[in-house]
Each structure stands twice: as C-alpha cells, then as structure tokens.
C-alpha cells in the first residue's frame, strides 16, 4: 500500500513504448504523497494514474481518510505539477476523462469518487511472495 504509483512510474520510464495505467486508492496515495511529486518530476507521458477515492481505508476496516474531510487529491496532483488532472463522479465523465488521458500522451491523474463498498473479505490464492514473483515474470515476458 502506498507504492502503486511508484511501481507504475518505474514501468512507464523503463517501457516508454507502452501505455501504463495504475489503479490506486485514496488511502494508498495519501500514504505516499511524495509519489505525486515524483510522478510530476519525471512526467512519463505514457502513464495514467487512476485514483479510486472512497474516502476510507476500506481494506483495513473502513476508517475515514483525509479526503472525507476535504483533502483534494486532484488538487494536490495539480500543485505537484501534474498538468492533466481532474475529479469525476460518474461513469460517463470517467470514460471521457480516461479516454482523453490515454490520447493526450501526457502524465495524467484522474480521481474517481466512488462508494465505499467492498467484498466481505480479502482473500487471495497467491502468497504475497508468489504474487511478487508472478508480477516480475509477467513484466519480463512483456519484454520479449
């Protein structure tokens, strides 16, 4: 948690021929606000950063995040230097903004306001270590 944008940045910089889309959460972004300034500093033109903002840390009990009291992730991204940024609250606006971000060939951060609804439990059939190795193998296979 907190490093999705950093992983996406590394992939985008090392594979500029690919479009890289990072799906992130408000809690994750707030844990690593420096990630937004780093994205802006390197400004990979092939990276779209989508933040699902449910105003809570849903995966650890639903505690409210700072966005529930007014913190503005799109505004923070803008202040950090991300030129393509915005908030959306419905699927049609999200589709338009996402399509525009993909076509713009510039770093973008899209903050999608969503409801705090999740699964009854978080279960994976992969151990965390195997998940890490599987991701690395996937990236290596994409180089071929």
DOMI-801851 format. One record per residue (C-alpha): residue in three letters; residue number from 0; x, y, z. Coordinates in Angstrom, 3 decimals, padded with zeros to 6 digits. Example, Ala and Ser with C-alpha at 12.3 -4.5 7.8 and 13.67 -1.06 7.14 Angstrom:
2
NODE   residu   num         c1         c2         c3
NODE      ALA     0    012.300   -004.500    007.800
NODE      SER     1    013.670   -001.060    007.140
//
This chain:
144
NODE   residu   num         c1         c2         c3
NODE      UNK     0    000.000    000.000    000.000
NODE      UNK     1    001.323    003.416   -000.921
NODE      UNK     2    003.576    002.376   -003.769
NODE      UNK     3    001.329    001.674   -006.761
NODE      UNK     4    002.204    004.988   -008.417
NODE      UNK     5    005.905    004.388   -007.765
NODE      UNK     6    005.761    000.939   -009.378
NODE      UNK     7    003.846    002.401   -012.309
NODE      UNK     8    006.431    005.161   -012.681
NODE      UNK     9    009.255    002.632   -012.871
NODE      UNK    10    007.433    000.590   -015.503
NODE      UNK    11    006.483    003.695   -017.517
NODE      UNK    12    010.052    005.006   -017.521
NODE      UNK    13    011.583    001.665   -018.431
NODE      UNK    14    008.981    000.854   -021.112
NODE      UNK    15    008.124    004.186   -022.813
NODE      UNK    16    006.581    002.367   -025.778
NODE      UNK    17    003.775    001.009   -023.567
NODE      UNK    18    000.766    002.773   -022.100
NODE      UNK    19    000.845    002.220   -018.338
NODE      UNK    20   -002.317    002.589   -016.263
NODE      UNK    21   -002.078    002.484   -012.473
NODE      UNK    22   -005.224    001.837   -010.423
NODE      UNK    23   -004.759    003.215   -006.932
NODE      UNK    24   -006.782    004.133   -003.855
NODE      UNK    25   -007.089    007.345   -001.882
NODE      UNK    26   -005.589    005.763    001.228
NODE      UNK    27   -002.640    004.479   -000.758
NODE      UNK    28   -001.958    007.867   -002.370
NODE      UNK    29   -002.270    009.669    000.953
NODE      UNK    30    000.309    007.295    002.476
NODE      UNK    31    002.812    008.359   -000.188
NODE      UNK    32    002.040    011.944   -001.252
NODE      UNK    33    005.643    012.275   -002.351
NODE      UNK    34    004.746    009.836   -005.122
NODE      UNK    35    002.703    012.575   -006.823
NODE      UNK    36    005.646    014.988   -006.781
NODE      UNK    37    007.923    012.277   -008.143
NODE      UNK    38    005.454    011.485   -010.942
NODE      UNK    39    005.347    015.188   -011.831
NODE      UNK    40    009.128    015.481   -011.714
NODE      UNK    41    009.717    012.671   -014.213
NODE      UNK    42    006.432    013.218   -016.106
NODE      UNK    43    006.229    009.980   -018.062
NODE      UNK    44    003.943    010.723   -020.997
NODE      UNK    45    002.755    007.115   -021.112
NODE      UNK    46    001.323    006.947   -017.573
NODE      UNK    47   -002.283    007.396   -016.473
NODE      UNK    48   -002.787    007.297   -012.702
NODE      UNK    49   -006.375    006.493   -011.703
NODE      UNK    50   -007.233    007.004   -008.041
NODE      UNK    51   -010.439    005.467   -006.701
NODE      UNK    52   -011.432    007.747   -003.828
NODE      UNK    53   -013.943    006.103   -001.482
NODE      UNK    54   -012.903    008.377    001.406
NODE      UNK    55   -011.940    005.384    003.513
NODE      UNK    56   -009.333    002.754    004.252
NODE      UNK    57   -011.840    000.092    003.292
NODE      UNK    58   -009.435   -002.843    003.251
NODE      UNK    59   -008.474   -002.317    006.905
NODE      UNK    60   -011.836   -001.594    008.459
NODE      UNK    61   -013.252    001.453    006.705
NODE      UNK    62   -011.559    004.192    008.683
NODE      UNK    63   -012.041    007.603    007.018
NODE      UNK    64   -009.206    009.125    005.001
NODE      UNK    65   -008.347    012.819    004.741
NODE      UNK    66   -010.445    013.096    001.578
NODE      UNK    67   -013.541    012.583    003.743
NODE      UNK    68   -012.797    015.935    005.390
NODE      UNK    69   -011.872    017.900    002.293
NODE      UNK    70   -008.387    016.934    001.121
NODE      UNK    71   -008.337    017.085   -002.679
NODE      UNK    72   -006.060    014.540   -004.367
NODE      UNK    73   -006.544    016.031   -007.856
NODE      UNK    74   -005.689    019.438   -006.407
NODE      UNK    75   -002.594    018.020   -004.729
NODE      UNK    76   -001.559    016.396   -008.034
NODE      UNK    77   -002.034    019.750   -009.792
NODE      UNK    78    000.025    021.558   -007.156
NODE      UNK    79    002.743    018.914   -007.544
NODE      UNK    80    002.922    019.667   -011.270
NODE      UNK    81    000.700    017.040   -012.901
NODE      UNK    82   -000.808    019.040   -015.780
NODE      UNK    83   -003.547    016.540   -016.740
NODE      UNK    84   -005.728    016.044   -013.656
NODE      UNK    85   -009.322    016.028   -012.545
NODE      UNK    86   -012.136    014.610   -010.458
NODE      UNK    87   -015.038    012.557   -011.771
NODE      UNK    88   -018.087    011.215   -010.006
NODE      UNK    89   -019.988    009.276   -012.665
NODE      UNK    90   -019.061    006.627   -015.194
NODE      UNK    91   -019.703    008.752   -018.301
NODE      UNK    92   -017.384    011.520   -017.078
NODE      UNK    93   -014.816    008.898   -016.081
NODE      UNK    94   -014.873    007.318   -019.542
NODE      UNK    95   -014.451    010.712   -021.227
NODE      UNK    96   -011.598    011.749   -018.941
NODE      UNK    97   -009.888    008.355   -019.175
NODE      UNK    98   -010.121    008.286   -022.993
NODE      UNK    99   -008.766    011.848   -023.118
NODE      UNK   100   -005.895    010.943   -020.785
NODE      UNK   101   -004.928    007.934   -022.911
NODE      UNK   102   -004.975    010.013   -026.093
NODE      UNK   103   -003.155    013.022   -024.614
NODE      UNK   104    000.218    011.282   -024.339
NODE      UNK   105    000.945    013.093   -021.116
NODE      UNK   106    001.031    012.174   -017.441
NODE      UNK   107   -002.481    012.238   -016.012
NODE      UNK   108   -004.085    011.735   -012.620
NODE      UNK   109   -007.814    011.023   -012.561
NODE      UNK   110   -009.584    010.894   -009.207
NODE      UNK   111   -012.808    008.893   -009.373
NODE      UNK   112   -015.149    009.431   -006.447
NODE      UNK   113   -016.670    006.019   -005.639
NODE      UNK   114   -018.773    004.438   -002.926
NODE      UNK   115   -017.034    002.646   -000.066
NODE      UNK   116   -018.281   -000.832   -000.911
NODE      UNK   117   -016.013   -003.832   -000.922
NODE      UNK   118   -016.015   -007.591   -000.632
NODE      UNK   119   -016.911   -009.296    002.622
NODE      UNK   120   -013.310   -010.482    002.887
NODE      UNK   121   -009.985   -010.102    001.140
NODE      UNK   122   -008.681   -013.492    000.112
NODE      UNK   123   -006.095   -014.401   -002.480
NODE      UNK   124   -004.938   -017.801   -003.581
NODE      UNK   125   -001.377   -016.495   -004.014
NODE      UNK   126    001.086   -015.888   -001.229
NODE      UNK   127    002.471   -012.343   -001.201
NODE      UNK   128    005.867   -013.638   -002.248
NODE      UNK   129    004.455   -015.642   -005.184
NODE      UNK   130    002.384   -012.620   -006.207
NODE      UNK   131    005.601   -010.580   -006.367
NODE      UNK   132    007.358   -013.202   -008.485
NODE      UNK   133    004.364   -013.627   -010.776
NODE      UNK   134    004.311   -009.877   -011.439
NODE      UNK   135    008.052   -009.851   -012.191
NODE      UNK   136    007.667   -012.811   -014.584
NODE      UNK   137    004.803   -011.042   -016.343
NODE      UNK   138    006.938   -007.923   -016.870
NODE      UNK   139    009.865   -009.986   -018.111
NODE      UNK   140    007.609   -011.844   -020.587
NODE      UNK   141    006.371   -008.475   -021.943
NODE      UNK   142    009.963   -007.576   -022.906
NODE      UNK   143    010.126   -010.467   -025.347
//
